């Protein structure tokens, strides 16, 4: 078991770690299901891997890599750095509204649309 965990800590996959220790992947998964501590340990190893890559990504972004900067910002400051997909919606009066997908309309936008609809229904 120690050999598998050490191999995982060094970055190997579960399959490669099990193979190096002459343990079947099915056996390893069975052990993880039966032993919550082992399962949590494996999960923490994977979390530490993610943290290492996050640190490297951040350093790469600071070093001026534009792709890393964009990726970091789009995933860490989602409210300010997401792709905006805009769609046009046409109501029954053929008034065109620009609506950003996956976002709720603001109260002001809703009031503007409702006022516009009332105006067109009165005409």
Backbone torsions as a table, in degrees:
resi	resn	phi	psi	omega
1	UNK	NA	-42.2	-179.1
2	UNK	-59.4	-38.0	-180.0
3	UNK	-64.4	-38.9	179.2
4	UNK	-65.2	-47.9	-178.7
5	UNK	-63.9	-39.9	178.0
6	UNK	-63.7	-42.6	178.8
7	UNK	-63.9	-40.8	176.9
8	UNK	-62.2	-41.8	179.5
9	UNK	-63.2	-29.1	179.8
10	UNK	-82.5	-3.7	174.9
11	UNK	107.2	2.4	179.4
12	UNK	-73.6	158.0	175.4
13	UNK	-75.6	167.1	176.9
14	UNK	-61.6	-43.1	-179.3
15	UNK	-60.1	-47.2	-179.1
16	UNK	-67.0	-38.6	180.0
17	UNK	-65.5	-43.3	178.6
18	UNK	-65.9	-43.1	-179.7
19	UNK	-60.2	-43.3	-179.9
20	UNK	-64.5	-27.7	-179.2
21	UNK	-96.9	6.1	-177.9
22	UNK	56.4	42.5	178.0
23	UNK	-123.2	136.9	179.3
24	UNK	-73.3	148.5	178.5
25	UNK	-61.8	-38.2	179.3
26	UNK	-60.4	-42.9	178.5
27	UNK	-62.2	-44.1	-179.7
28	UNK	-60.8	-44.5	179.0
29	UNK	-64.1	-37.1	177.4
30	UNK	-63.4	-44.0	178.0
31	UNK	-60.8	-42.0	179.4
32	UNK	-62.8	-39.7	178.7
33	UNK	-63.9	-37.6	-176.1
34	UNK	-83.0	-22.9	-174.6
35	UNK	-122.4	100.5	-177.8
36	UNK	-60.3	-35.2	179.4
37	UNK	-64.4	-43.2	178.0
38	UNK	-62.6	-44.9	179.8
39	UNK	-59.9	-44.6	178.9
40	UNK	-65.2	-36.1	178.3
41	UNK	-64.5	-44.1	178.4
42	UNK	-63.7	-43.1	177.6
43	UNK	-61.3	-39.9	179.6
44	UNK	-68.0	-32.6	175.7
45	UNK	-63.7	-44.9	178.6
46	UNK	-65.6	-38.1	177.4
47	UNK	-63.1	-38.2	179.2
48	UNK	-67.5	-33.3	175.4
49	UNK	-62.9	-43.9	179.3
50	UNK	-61.4	-43.2	-179.6
51	UNK	-62.4	-39.1	179.1
52	UNK	-63.4	-45.3	-179.9
53	UNK	-67.1	-37.9	176.5
54	UNK	-60.1	-42.6	179.0
55	UNK	-63.2	-42.7	179.6
56	UNK	-66.4	-41.8	177.9
57	UNK	-59.9	-44.8	179.3
58	UNK	-61.2	-46.7	179.3
59	UNK	-62.3	-40.6	178.2
60	UNK	-63.3	-40.6	177.6
61	UNK	-62.9	-42.8	179.3
62	UNK	-65.6	-29.1	179.2
63	UNK	-77.4	-0.3	174.3
64	UNK	104.1	6.4	178.6
65	UNK	-74.1	106.8	-174.8
66	UNK	-60.8	-40.8	179.2
67	UNK	-61.4	-43.3	177.9
68	UNK	-65.0	-37.8	178.7
69	UNK	-62.5	-48.1	-179.2
70	UNK	-62.8	-47.2	-179.6
71	UNK	-59.5	-45.7	-179.8
72	UNK	-60.7	-49.7	-177.3
73	UNK	-65.1	-40.9	-179.0
74	UNK	-67.5	-22.9	-179.5
75	UNK	-102.4	-16.8	-178.7
76	UNK	-110.1	-21.6	178.5
77	UNK	-129.5	57.9	-172.2
78	UNK	-56.3	-38.2	-177.0
79	UNK	-66.1	-23.3	-179.2
80	UNK	-110.0	-18.7	-171.6
81	UNK	-130.4	50.6	176.6
82	UNK	-108.3	157.7	173.1
83	UNK	-68.9	137.9	178.7
84	UNK	-107.0	117.4	176.1
85	UNK	-102.5	114.3	-177.0
86	UNK	-102.1	140.3	179.0
87	UNK	-130.8	149.0	176.0
88	UNK	-101.0	136.8	176.2
89	UNK	-121.5	135.8	-178.5
90	UNK	-113.5	128.2	178.3
91	UNK	-89.7	-177.6	-174.2
92	UNK	-65.0	-20.2	178.4
93	UNK	-91.8	8.9	179.6
94	UNK	64.1	21.6	172.4
95	UNK	-80.1	129.3	-176.4
96	UNK	-93.5	130.0	176.8
97	UNK	-117.8	141.7	177.1
98	UNK	-98.0	116.2	-177.0
99	UNK	-120.2	129.7	177.0
100	UNK	-83.8	128.1	-176.3
101	UNK	-64.7	149.9	175.7
102	UNK	66.0	17.7	177.6
103	UNK	-128.5	142.1	175.1
104	UNK	-78.4	145.9	175.7
105	UNK	-69.2	145.3	176.3
106	UNK	-72.7	163.6	178.6
107	UNK	-59.8	-40.8	178.8
108	UNK	-62.4	-42.4	178.8
109	UNK	-62.5	-42.8	179.5
110	UNK	-63.0	-42.9	179.6
111	UNK	-64.3	-40.1	178.5
112	UNK	-63.0	-44.8	178.7
113	UNK	-63.2	-46.2	179.6
114	UNK	-61.7	-42.3	179.2
115	UNK	-63.4	-41.8	179.3
116	UNK	-64.5	-41.3	178.5
117	UNK	-65.3	-41.7	178.2
118	UNK	-62.1	-41.1	-178.9
119	UNK	-62.7	-43.3	-179.5
120	UNK	-71.1	-32.0	179.2
121	UNK	-73.7	-24.1	177.9
122	UNK	-80.9	-18.6	-177.3
123	UNK	-85.7	NA	NA
